[in-house]
Amino acid sequence: MVLAVFAAVSNALSSVLQRRAVQSAPATHGLPVGLMWYLIRRPAWLAGIGALIAGFLFQAAALSGAGLALVQPILVTELPFTMIFVAWLFRIRLAAKAWLAITALTVGLAVLLVAAGPVESRRLPDRTGWTIATIVTVGVVAGLVAVARVLRGERRATVLGVASGLGFAFTAALMKQATEVLAEDPRALLTSWPVYAMVAAGLCSLLLLQLALQAGTLVTIQPALNVTDPVASIAYGVGLFGEQIRLGAWVVPEVMGIGLILYGSVGLAQSAPIRRHEHVTPLDG
């Protein structure tokens, strides 16, 4: 759980630094290849990628000791950490409503995890399971990207944020599989397909995130990303890895927890001071 929190902090810092770099991209760099070529020459973006790599390592370490249904929901704390980093970089003070939203999100996460009581399973997905999960994931992501192409502004950013969150959740599932391979035979890691599939899925998700960041504001994208990722990860954990969560009467507090997470996410996304100052030049220009 501690490693998952470290991963959330690293990912939050990465998102803010990447957003800062994407903000300065000229309109002529809107195409994916041109945008990536521009970004790899920006120190802020490279620092953001460094933080993303650190988050990846923390996440992998966490997944090696626990299931997707436990680790991934903790990553929702990335959102309040992101808001704190935004407030610090842009010299703004979080209002009482923002702190209320952060509290609601944190309490909601605790309620969800306690009520769900996720239990890890040692079952590994078979080829059929991975095939079905891949087809469904690629189909949904492709559909979201197609919808985003006809939208503009914040709505486009939100849809791309959902697609990116789903992609990162699938990447986490592949990461979980890779950690199992590493535990069984470290020498087989570089010759196993989950590693290369994880890299491909991660890169595609990262590209979707860059396009989302260019289309809209961070406070619009982050709730979509941070709600989609843990929800999809729980589904992957249960469907692919046989992890168990409590149902029955426990569904009521679980839904309440999700509701608090959504309330906190929306509250932070609607934070007037952050919306007003997000486009102000950062501390170091």
C-alpha positions in Angstrom: 0.0 0.0 0.0 2.9 2.4 0.8 4.5 1.6 -2.5 1.2 2.3 -4.3 1.0 5.7 -2.6 4.6 6.4 -3.7 3.5 5.5 -7.3 0.6 7.9 -7.0 2.8 10.8 -5.9 5.3 10.1 -8.8 2.4 9.9 -11.3 0.9 13.2 -10.1 4.2 15.0 -10.5 4.6 13.4 -13.9 1.2 14.7 -15.0 1.9 18.2 -13.9 5.3 18.4 -15.5 4.0 16.9 -18.8 1.0 19.4 -18.8 3.5 22.2 -18.4 5.5 21.0 -21.4 2.4 20.4 -23.6 1.1 23.9 -22.8 4.0 25.4 -24.6 3.6 23.3 -27.8 2.8 25.3 -30.9 -0.4 24.5 -32.8 1.7 23.2 -35.6 2.8 20.3 -33.4 -0.7 19.0 -32.9 0.0 15.8 -34.9 1.2 12.9 -32.7 4.6 12.5 -34.3 5.3 16.3 -34.4 4.0 16.7 -30.8 6.3 13.9 -29.5 9.3 15.3 -31.4 8.7 18.7 -29.8 8.2 17.2 -26.3 11.3 15.1 -26.1 13.4 18.3 -26.4 11.6 19.9 -23.4 13.3 19.5 -20.0 10.0 19.6 -18.1 8.6 16.8 -20.2 11.7 14.7 -19.7 11.5 15.3 -16.0 7.9 14.2 -16.1 8.8 11.0 -17.9 11.5 10.4 -15.2 8.8 10.7 -12.6 6.5 8.4 -14.6 9.3 5.8 -14.7 9.7 6.1 -10.9 5.9 5.6 -10.6 6.1 2.6 -12.9 8.7 1.0 -10.7 6.8 1.7 -7.5 3.7 0.3 -9.1 5.4 -2.9 -10.3 6.9 -3.4 -6.8 3.4 -3.0 -5.3 1.8 -5.4 -7.7 4.4 -8.0 -7.0 3.1 -8.2 -3.4 -0.7 -7.5 -3.9 -3.5 -7.8 -6.4 -4.8 -5.3 -9.0 -8.0 -4.8 -7.0 -6.0 -3.4 -4.0 -3.1 -1.6 -5.7 -4.8 0.2 -8.5 -7.6 2.0 -6.5 -4.9 3.5 -4.2 -3.6 5.2 -7.3 -6.7 7.4 -7.2 -4.8 9.5 -4.6 -2.8 10.7 -7.6 -5.6 13.3 -8.1 -5.3 15.2 -4.8 -1.5 15.0 -5.1 -1.8 16.5 -8.6 -3.9 19.4 -7.3 -1.3 20.0 -4.5 1.5 20.1 -7.1 -0.5 22.4 -9.3 -1.2 24.8 -6.4 2.5 24.8 -5.5 3.9 25.3 -9.1 1.4 28.0 -9.9 1.5 29.8 -6.6 -2.1 29.4 -5.7 -3.8 28.5 -2.4 -6.3 25.7 -2.4 -9.7 26.9 -1.2 -11.6 25.2 1.6 -13.9 23.5 -1.0 -10.8 21.9 -2.6 -9.6 20.5 0.7 -13.2 19.2 1.3 -13.0 17.5 -2.1 -9.6 16.0 -1.3 -11.0 14.7 2.1 -14.1 13.2 0.4 -11.9 11.4 -2.2 -9.6 10.0 0.4 -12.4 8.9 2.7 -14.2 7.4 -0.3 -11.1 5.4 -1.2 -10.8 4.1 2.3 -14.5 3.1 2.5 -14.2 1.3 -0.9 -11.2 -0.7 0.0 -12.5 -1.7 3.4 -15.9 -2.7 2.1 -14.5 -4.5 -1.0 -11.9 -6.3 1.1 -10.0 -7.4 -2.1 -8.2 -10.8 -1.8 -5.4 -11.7 -4.2 -5.6 -15.0 -6.1 -2.6 -17.0 -7.4 -4.5 -17.8 -10.6 -2.9 -16.5 -13.8 -4.9 -15.8 -17.0 -4.8 -18.3 -19.8 -4.4 -17.4 -23.5 -8.1 -17.3 -24.0 -8.6 -14.8 -21.2 -5.9 -12.5 -22.5 -7.3 -12.7 -26.0 -10.8 -11.7 -24.9 -9.5 -8.9 -22.6 -7.2 -7.6 -25.4 -10.0 -7.6 -28.0 -12.5 -5.8 -25.7 -9.9 -3.3 -24.5 -8.7 -2.4 -28.0 -12.3 -2.1 -29.2 -13.4 0.2 -26.4 -10.3 2.4 -26.7 -10.7 2.6 -30.5 -14.3 3.6 -30.0 -13.4 6.3 -27.5 -10.7 7.7 -29.8 -13.2 7.8 -32.7 -15.7 9.7 -30.6 -13.0 12.1 -29.4 -12.1 13.0 -33.0 -15.5 14.6 -33.5 -15.4 16.5 -30.2 -13.5 19.6 -29.2 -12.1 21.2 -26.0 -12.9 19.8 -22.6 -15.2 17.1 -23.9 -12.5 15.7 -26.2 -10.0 15.8 -23.3 -12.4 13.9 -21.0 -13.0 11.1 -23.6 -9.3 10.8 -24.3 -8.7 10.8 -20.5 -11.0 7.8 -20.2 -9.3 6.0 -23.0 -5.9 6.7 -21.5 -7.1 5.5 -18.1 -8.4 2.3 -19.6 -5.1 1.8 -21.4 -3.1 2.3 -18.2 -5.4 -0.2 -16.4 -4.7 -2.8 -19.1 -1.0 -2.0 -18.8 -1.2 -2.6 -15.1 -2.8 -6.0 -15.8 0.1 -6.9 -18.1 2.5 -5.6 -15.5 1.0 -7.9 -12.9 1.5 -10.8 -15.3 5.1 -9.8 -15.9 5.8 -9.6 -12.1 4.6 -13.2 -11.9 7.0 -14.3 -14.6 9.8 -12.4 -12.9 9.1 -14.2 -9.6 9.1 -17.6 -11.2 12.0 -17.3 -13.6 13.9 -13.9 -13.9 15.8 -15.2 -16.9 12.6 -15.7 -18.8 11.4 -12.1 -18.3 12.9 -10.6 -21.5 11.7 -13.5 -23.6 8.1 -13.4 -22.3 5.3 -11.7 -24.3 3.7 -9.8 -21.3 6.8 -7.5 -21.0 6.6 -6.3 -24.7 2.8 -6.1 -24.6 3.1 -4.0 -21.4 5.5 -1.6 -23.1 3.3 -1.3 -26.2 0.2 -0.7 -24.2 2.0 1.8 -21.9 3.3 3.8 -24.9 -0.1 3.9 -26.5 -1.7 5.0 -23.3 1.0 7.7 -22.8 0.3 9.0 -26.3 -3.4 9.2 -25.6 -2.6 11.1 -22.4 -0.4 13.6 -24.3 -3.3 14.2 -26.8 -5.7 14.6 -23.9 -3.4 17.1 -22.2 -3.2 19.1 -25.4 -6.9 19.1 -25.8 -8.0 20.3 -22.4 -7.0 21.3 -18.9 -5.4 19.0 -16.3 -8.3 19.3 -13.9 -10.6 18.0 -16.6 -8.5 15.1 -17.6 -7.3 13.9 -14.2 -10.7 12.9 -12.8 -11.5 10.9 -15.9 -8.2 9.2 -15.8 -8.1 8.5 -12.1 -11.6 7.1 -11.9 -11.4 5.0 -15.0 -8.1 3.4 -14.1 -9.0 1.8 -10.7 -12.5 0.8 -11.8 -11.1 -1.0 -14.9 -8.3 -2.4 -12.9 -10.7 -4.0 -10.4 -12.5 -5.6 -13.4 -9.3 -6.9 -14.8 -8.2 -8.2 -11.4 -11.5 -10.1 -10.9 -12.0 -11.2 -14.5 -8.4 -12.2 -15.4 -6.7 -13.0 -12.2 -9.6 -14.4 -10.1 -9.2 -11.8 -7.4 -12.2 -11.6 -5.0 -14.1 -8.7 -3.7 -17.0 -8.7 -1.3 -20.5 -8.3 -2.8 -24.0 -8.7 -1.3 -24.7 -6.1 1.4 -21.1 -4.8 1.0 -22.1 -3.3 -2.4 -23.9 -0.5 -0.5 -20.7 1.0 1.2 -18.7 0.2 -2.0 -21.1 2.3 -4.0 -20.9 5.0 -1.3 -17.2 4.9 -1.5 -17.2 5.3 -5.3 -19.7 8.1 -4.9 -17.4 10.0 -2.5 -14.5 9.4 -4.9 -16.5 10.9 -7.8 -17.7 13.8 -5.6 -14.1 14.6 -4.6 -12.9 14.2 -8.2 -15.6 16.5 -9.6 -15.1 19.0 -6.8 -11.4 19.2 -7.6 -12.1 19.5 -11.3 -14.4 22.4 -10.6 -12.0 24.2 -8.3 -12.2 27.8 -9.5 -8.7 28.9 -8.3 -7.1 26.0 -10.1 -9.1 26.6 -13.3 -8.3 30.3 -13.2 -4.6 29.9 -12.7 -3.7 26.7 -14.6 -2.5 28.6 -17.6 -0.4 31.1 -15.6 3.4 30.8 -16.0 4.9 28.4 -13.5 7.4 29.5 -10.8 10.5 29.0 -12.9 9.0 30.3 -16.1 
